[in-house]
């Protein structure tokens, strides 16, 4: 009988598919473009305008300051990069058996937990409806981050903070759920065992999606098993008659 091993590749492929299913059934909170526009218009644009005005130094000749060229100070972008404070989550230590897994699977089984009260800083990109000028950051094509936690706490900033924290927690919860899924799969040495233990047929549908050949193999095995049961039943039904002939012949002796 064909037995399909629960290989590392199959486990990783199922984790990827589970991640897609998680994102489809539990969408990540999104920033509305109107929210980014409101923060830009109320807080960022006035600063950009002030700096642009201050950079117009007509009486300076020992620097090449071109009034028509803003590339030295500004960049255009369709997203607003924001920074915010949130709870600090660290990855749990892997068990000895998990440390022996391939690198990709180690990432899938990784879980996060919050052990300290000290907040940490994270960044995110809020979409804008149109491109706008921003102050250049220190690296190529980067902008200076807008600090939500230091900005005036008006309605738009408060809403942006809430969504930012929700999005951060979404990533944490999603990874922890995938880790539980991965660890569940790793309990089984074969796919056959996992399918028998898994209720509802959801795992079978997922395997069929990521590796149809695996389910073909399982199906062939089930067909052979059903055929074997059918043959056994037929033999048991007629064995009495067959045995009477065979044993009777033996008792009477073989004429040959």
C-alpha positions in Angstrom: 0.0 0.0 0.0 1.3 3.5 -0.9 2.0 5.7 2.1 2.6 9.4 1.5 5.2 10.9 3.9 4.5 14.2 5.6 7.6 15.7 4.1 9.1 19.1 5.1 8.2 20.5 1.6 4.6 19.4 1.9 4.4 20.9 5.4 5.8 24.2 4.2 3.5 24.3 1.2 0.5 23.6 3.4 1.5 26.4 5.8 1.7 28.8 2.8 -1.7 27.8 1.7 -3.1 28.1 5.3 -1.6 31.7 5.4 -3.6 32.5 2.2 -6.7 31.1 3.7 -6.2 33.0 6.9 -5.8 36.3 5.0 -8.9 35.6 2.9 -11.1 34.7 5.9 -9.7 37.3 8.3 -8.6 40.4 6.2 -6.0 42.7 7.6 -7.3 46.1 8.6 -6.5 48.7 6.0 -5.8 52.4 6.1 -8.3 54.4 4.0 -6.6 56.8 1.6 -8.7 59.6 3.0 -7.1 59.1 6.4 -3.6 59.5 4.9 -4.7 62.6 3.0 -6.1 64.2 6.1 -2.9 63.7 8.1 -0.8 64.9 5.2 -2.9 68.1 4.6 -3.1 68.9 8.3 0.3 68.1 9.6 2.8 67.3 6.8 2.1 69.8 4.1 2.4 72.9 6.4 5.9 71.7 7.3 6.9 71.0 3.7 5.7 74.5 2.7 7.6 76.2 5.5 10.8 74.3 4.6 10.4 75.1 0.9 10.0 78.8 1.8 13.0 78.8 4.0 15.2 77.2 1.3 14.7 80.2 -1.0 17.9 82.0 -0.1 18.5 84.4 -2.9 21.5 86.1 -1.2 23.6 82.9 -0.9 26.1 82.4 -3.6 28.5 79.8 -2.1 26.0 77.0 -2.3 24.2 75.9 -5.5 20.7 76.4 -4.3 18.4 76.1 -7.3 14.9 77.4 -6.5 13.4 75.2 -9.3 15.0 72.0 -8.1 13.6 70.4 -4.9 15.4 67.0 -5.3 18.0 67.9 -2.7 15.4 68.2 0.1 12.2 66.5 -1.1 10.9 63.4 -2.8 7.5 62.5 -4.1 5.6 59.5 -2.9 2.1 58.1 -2.8 2.4 56.7 0.7 2.9 58.4 4.1 5.5 56.6 6.2 4.4 56.7 9.9 5.9 55.4 13.1 4.0 54.4 16.2 4.5 52.8 19.6 3.1 49.4 20.4 3.6 46.4 22.7 6.9 44.6 22.4 6.5 41.0 21.1 9.5 38.6 21.0 9.8 35.2 19.4 9.6 32.2 21.7 12.6 30.0 21.9 12.4 27.0 19.6 12.5 23.5 21.1 15.4 21.2 20.3 13.4 19.3 17.7 12.3 22.5 16.1 15.9 23.7 15.8 16.6 20.7 13.7 14.0 21.7 11.1 14.9 23.4 7.9 15.2 27.1 8.0 11.8 27.7 6.2 10.0 25.4 8.6 11.6 27.1 11.6 10.1 30.4 10.4 6.7 28.7 10.1 6.7 27.3 13.7 7.9 30.6 15.2 5.5 32.0 17.8 5.5 35.5 19.5 4.7 36.5 23.0 4.7 39.8 25.0 6.9 39.6 28.1 7.7 43.2 28.9 5.7 46.4 29.2 8.2 48.6 27.5 6.8 49.7 24.1 8.7 49.5 20.8 8.6 51.6 17.7 7.2 50.2 14.4 6.7 51.8 11.0 4.0 51.5 8.4 3.0 53.0 5.1 -0.4 54.8 4.8 -1.7 55.2 1.2 -2.5 58.6 -0.2 -4.9 59.4 -3.1 -2.2 61.2 -5.0 1.6 61.6 -4.9 2.9 64.3 -2.5 6.3 65.8 -1.7 8.0 64.6 1.5 11.2 65.3 3.3 14.0 62.9 2.2 15.2 60.3 4.6 18.7 59.0 5.1 18.5 56.1 2.6 17.7 56.0 -1.1 14.0 56.6 -1.9 13.1 57.0 1.7 11.2 59.7 3.5 11.4 61.0 7.0 8.8 59.1 9.1 5.9 60.9 10.6 5.7 60.2 14.3 2.0 59.4 15.1 2.7 59.2 18.8 4.2 62.7 18.9 1.8 64.4 16.6 -1.2 66.5 17.8 -3.8 63.9 18.7 -6.6 65.0 16.5 -9.3 62.6 15.2 -7.2 61.5 12.1 -4.1 60.8 14.1 -5.9 58.8 16.8 -7.6 56.7 14.1 -4.3 56.1 12.4 -2.8 55.0 15.7 -5.6 52.5 16.3 -5.4 51.0 12.8 -1.6 50.8 13.0 -1.8 48.9 16.3 -4.5 46.6 14.9 -2.4 45.8 11.8 0.6 45.1 14.0 -1.4 42.7 16.2 -2.9 41.1 13.1 0.6 40.1 12.0 1.4 38.7 15.4 -1.8 36.7 15.7 -1.6 35.4 12.1 1.9 34.1 12.7 0.9 32.4 16.0 -2.0 30.7 14.3 0.2 29.5 11.4 2.7 28.2 14.0 0.0 26.2 15.7 -1.1 24.8 12.3 2.5 23.9 11.4 3.1 22.2 14.7 -0.1 20.2 14.3 1.1 18.9 10.9 4.5 18.0 12.3 2.9 15.6 14.8 2.2 13.2 11.9 4.8 11.1 10.1 2.5 10.5 7.1 -0.2 12.4 5.3 -2.4 9.3 5.6 -2.3 9.7 9.4 -3.1 13.4 9.3 -6.0 13.0 6.9 -7.5 10.3 9.2 -7.2 12.5 12.3 -8.4 15.7 10.6 -12.2 16.2 10.8 -14.3 17.8 8.0 -12.1 17.1 5.0 -10.6 20.6 5.0 -7.0 19.3 5.1 -7.7 16.9 2.2 -9.0 19.9 0.1 -5.9 21.9 0.9 -3.5 19.0 0.0 -5.4 18.6 -3.3 -4.8 22.2 -4.0 -1.0 22.4 -3.2 -0.1 18.9 -4.5 -2.8 17.0 -6.3 -0.6 14.0 -7.0 -0.5 13.3 -3.2 -4.3 12.9 -3.1 -4.2 10.7 -6.2 -1.8 8.4 -4.4 -4.1 8.4 -1.3 -7.1 7.7 -3.5 -5.5 4.8 -5.2 -4.6 3.3 -1.8 -8.2 3.7 -0.7 -9.5 2.1 -3.9 -7.1 -0.9 -3.3 -8.2 -1.1 0.3 -11.9 -1.1 -0.7 -11.2 -3.8 -3.3 -9.3 -5.9 -0.7 -12.3 -5.7 1.7 -14.7 -6.6 -1.1 -12.5 -9.6 -2.1 -12.3 -10.7 1.5 -16.0 -10.6 1.8 -16.5 -12.6 -1.3 -14.0 -15.2 -0.2 -15.6 -15.5 3.3 -19.0 -16.0 1.7 -17.9 -18.9 -0.6 -14.9 -20.3 1.4 -17.0 -23.0 3.0 -17.8 -24.6 -0.4 -14.3 -24.2 -1.7 -12.8 -25.6 1.5 -15.1 -28.7 1.4 -13.8 -29.5 -2.1 -10.2 -28.8 -1.3 -10.1 -30.6 2.0 -12.2 -33.5 0.7 -9.8 -34.1 -2.1 -6.9 -34.1 0.3 -8.6 -36.7 2.6 -9.4 -38.9 -0.3 -5.9 -38.7 -1.6 -4.4 -37.4 -4.8 -4.9 -39.7 -7.8 -1.8 -38.2 -9.4 
